[in-house]
């Protein structure tokens, strides 16, 4: 067994209030023999590390202006060349099969290099295994039970539906609002809480609301306390994404004891089987986006299954202690592969 300390560069900077809690919990869960370095371009290009752990490679290529984006793309290419030339390990967590937003031709070329030069993938669900043709380790997304343990819960409001999180085009929030407005039940309400990706998307949501007083909107980043209050006061969380390979938002809602309505996929069906009956209801994806009928049907099925629902969803397979140990094993396997061309088998952490 290799007990030597290993140094891992993560692809995100020093955590801020808006940093994804998944990333913070991951770092906290790693054993002492893994030293974590947070991202900066200086550290990536000149710092000492053996593994570069990348979560969403497209974020490294982003810039607020076209010139900044170009600079970040050139720097990303330089980091990739450093990895290739100096035989460092590139580990990728497969949060998605592909980026959700369109990218320039140059960005797509650099992302293809990320794919080609990945040493090992960490797959959060079986759906992405083998998508890059690289050795992989199946390590599920951890829960949020401990993260929100000290936060005050609110009383559930019957009939309240909630969407929360970063509002991006693929999440189809305007379509959700339009579908809800078409429902005539006066006892239903819809809350939209999150930061829109663009002013145009925010305007589309406001337009879809069409003056319906049952729909309330709070744009902007939600603090942990605000998020817990919103989720626990809802009867159900609705996440009508165009597709769902993995979803931290669904696990967050389940961790706070609220059922979810999500698009039908292999991942969401597996999640429903894992957590137990009555916790995960699937939206029919035969239509390109959520409709009044599919939303009403999913809500009816969820309510009908309430009597089968346990006190809390079963999230035992998503504890962070074992997830941290599994990540440490993945880092070491990746280092062995680049040094000795040793390819680990595809494995799961159960």
N, C-alpha and C positions, 0 to 999 in steps of 0.2 A: 504493500500500500504506500502511495506517495503522500507523505505528511508535510512536504515542503510548502511554504506559504506561496500563494499565487496572487498576482496583482491583475485586477480586472478593471478596464476602462469602460464605464457605462456611457451610453449615448445621450444621456440627459445631463444638464448642468446641476449645480447645487439646488436642492429642492426649494421651492417657493410655495406660498399658500395655494397657488393654482396647479401645482404639480400633481399628476395622477397618483392617488394613494397606492395603487398597485405597485408603482416603481419604488415608493418609499418603503412599503412593507417588504418588498423583495430584498432590498439592501439590508434592512434590519434583520431579516431571517437568515442571512448567509452566515455560515460558521466562521470562527475566528481565523481559520487558516486561509480565508479569502479576504484580501485587502481590496477595497473598492475605491476607485478614483472616479470622480464625476467629470463630465465632459467640458473641455475647452479646446479650441483649435490648437493652442500651444501644447497642451498635454497630448493631444492626439498625434501631433506631428513630431514633437521632440521629447515627450515624457517617457517614463519607463513603465511599461505594462506588457503583459504577455497575451491577454485576451481583450478583444474589443467586442463588447456585447451590445448589439444594435437592436432596438425595438421597432421603430418606424423609420427606416432609412430615408424616406422622402422628406422627413422634417429637417434633415441635415442639409438638404438642397434648397430649402426655402429662404427667401429674403423679402424684406418689406418693400424693396424696390428691385427692378430688373438687374441693376448693377450689383446689389448685395447678393441677389440670388446667383448671379454669375460667379462672384467671388466664392460663395459657399460651395458651389459645384466644383470649382477648380480645387479648393481645399479638400473636398471630399475625395476627389480623384487622387490627390497627393497622399491622403491617408490610406487609400486602397493600395496604392503603389508601395507604400511603406510596409503594409501587411504582406504583400506578395513577395517583395524583395527580401525582407528580413525574417520571413517565415513565422509570422505571428498568427494567432488564431482569430478568426472572425465567427462569432456565434450570433445567430439570429433567432429572436423570438418571433414566431409566425402569428402575429395578431390578426393578420388578414392574408388572403392569398395574393392580392394585388392592391395597390393604392386606390382609394376611393375617388380621388379627383384626377382629372386629366393633367398630364405633365408635358413639358416641351420635349422635342426630339432629343435634345442634349441631355435633359434630366432622365429620360427613359433609357438612354444609353448608359449613363452612370449607374442607374438602378439595376440594369442588366449585369453590370460588373459586380455589384454587390451580390446579386444572385449567384453568379458564376464562381466568385471567389469565397463564398461562404464555406466555412469548414464543417459546421454542424448546426442543425436547427433544433430549437426547443419548440415543440408543437403543443399548443394549449388544448387542442382537440384532435381527434383522429382524422378530421377532414383535410388538414394541411400536410399530413405525413407524406413525404415523398414529392411534394410539389416543386422542390428545387433539385431533386435527385441527389441529395446529400444525406449522410448519416443523421439520424434524428433521435431525440429523446422526447417521449410524451410526458409532459409535466403540466397538470391542469392549472388553470387560473385560480389563485387563492381567494378566500372569502374576505369579507370586511367586518366580521363580527367583533374582533378585537379593536379595530380601528375606530369604530363608533361606540365602543362599550360605555364610555362615560357621558354620552350625549343624551339629552332629555327627549323622550318619545312623546308624541302627541296622540290624541284620541282619534281613531279612524272616523272619517266623514263618509257616511254611506253615499254611494253614487259618484264619488269623486274619482276621476281618472287623472293620471299624471304622466306627462312626459318631462324628463329632466336630462340635462347633460349638454355638451357642446352641440349646437344646432348646425348641422352640415347638410348639404343637398341630399346625400344618399339616405338620410334618416327620414325623409319624406314628412316633415312636420306640417307644411301647408296642407298636404293631402289628409293628414290626420284631423286637422282643424276643420277642413271642409266636410269630411265624413261625419264628424261629430255634430256640426251645425245642422246637418240634414236629419239628425235624429230628433224626434219630437218630445222625448221624455223630459218633462220639466224637473224631475228629481235627479237628473244627471248633471254633472259639471266637469269641466276640463281645465287643468292647470298646465301651463307651459312655462318651464323654468330652465333658463340656460342662456349661454352667450351665442348669438347668431354668427355664422361664419362671414356674413356680409350684410350690408345695409339692404341689398335687394332681397335677400332671404327674409330679413325681418319684416320688410314691407309686404312680402307675399303672405306671411303669416297674419299680419294685421288685416290684409284684404280678405283672406279666407275667413276670418272671424265674423265679418259682415255685421258687426254690431251686436252679436249674440252675447247677452249679459252672462250666460252660463260659462263662457270662456274667459279666463283671466290669464294674463301674461306677465311674466317678470323676467325681462331680458337682463343678462349680466351673469358674472360668476357668482355661484352660491357657496357660501362658507359651509363648513362641515355641519355646524349647528342648524343653519338654514335648510341644508339638504336633508338632514334627519327629520326635521319638522315637516318638510314637504312630503317626504316619502311615507312617513308613519301616519300622516293625516289622510293619505289617499286610501281608497278601497283597493285600487289596482294600478300598477304602472304599465303604460302602453308604450312599446318601442317598435314602431312600424317600419323598421329599416327595409331598404330595398333587398338586402341580403344580410344574413348574420352568420358569420363564421365563428366569432367569439364575441362576447359582450360583457365587459366589466359592469355596465349599468344594470344588466339583468341580475348579475350576482350581488351587486350592491343592494338592490331592492329585496332580493331573497334574504340576504343577510340581516336586513331590518324587518323581516317577517311580513313582507308584502308580496302577493302573487303578481305574476307578470303575463302580459299578452305580447307575444313576439312572433316574427314571421316563421313559417314552417321551414325547417331545414333539418339535415341530419344532426347538426350540433344541438339545435333547440329540442328536438325529439329526445336525444340522449340526455339532455339536461333535465327534461321533464321526468324521464324514467329514473334518473339519479335521485332527485330531491323528493319524489313522492307525488301521489295524485293530488290534483287540485291546486298545484302551485304554478304550473306553467301551461298556458293555453296558447294554441298555435293559430296564427292568422292564415287563412287560405291564400296561398301565393299564386293561384291561377291567374288572378288579375295583377296588372303591373304595379298597382298601389292600393292602399287600403281604401275600401268603399264603405258607405253607410251600412250595407248589408253584412259585409265581412266583419266590421267592427261590432255590430249588434249581435251577430251570431257568436263571436268569440266571447263577448261579455256574458251572454246567456249561458254558454257552456261552462264558463268559469264559475259563475254563481251556482249552477246546478251541481258542480263538483265540490262545493264548499264543505259539504258534510263529510267528504272523504279526506279532507285536508287535516294533516297532523298539526300539532301545536306549533311546530317550527319545521322548515324544510331540512332535509338531510344533506348537510354540507360537510360531513365528516372526512370525505376524501380531499378536502381543500384546505387543510391546516397548513400553516406557514412553516412550521418546524421541519416537516418532511420535504416541503417544497424547496426550502433553502438548501437542505442537504443535497437534494437532487440537482439543483443548479450548480453546486460546487462540483459534483461528479461530472456534470456536463462540461464545465470549464476544463477540468483535468483531461477528460476524454478528447476535447478539441486540441489541447496542447500536445498530447501524445500523437494525435493524428498528423499535425504539421511537422512534428519533429521526427517521428518514426514511421510515418505513413500508415498508422494503425487506424482502421475504421471500425468504430464500435457498432454493434448491432442496433437496429431500431428497438428501443425499449420503452416501457411505460413505468410510471411511478404510481403504484396503487397502495 
